[in-house]
Amino acid sequence: MDVAITSFSLTETGFYAAATCGRTSAYVSQNAWEVRVICQNASHQVWRGSGRAFKTFEEAAAAYKKPEMKAIIQAVKDHQNSERAKPS
């Protein structure tokens, strides 16, 4: 699946990314204690919830049924690992 990471921010405390796969959009962030995923769907737009929190990327991917969400989570994880591997 083709995932486009539309924004990415890496800080000392974690990172924040926005990504799109097909018609599915999500925000994914990670800090020292959690991975947070916010799917930009109708429910989020109405209730403005804070998404779902997980301990690992693997738990996050397993919690979603849609292959687009699984692809977004994996792409953000891979992008985050490549950004951290870059020399300063």
Helices and strands as residue ranges (DSSP letters): E 3-10, E 14-21, E 24-31, E 35-39, H 42-47, E 52-54, H 57-63, H 67-85
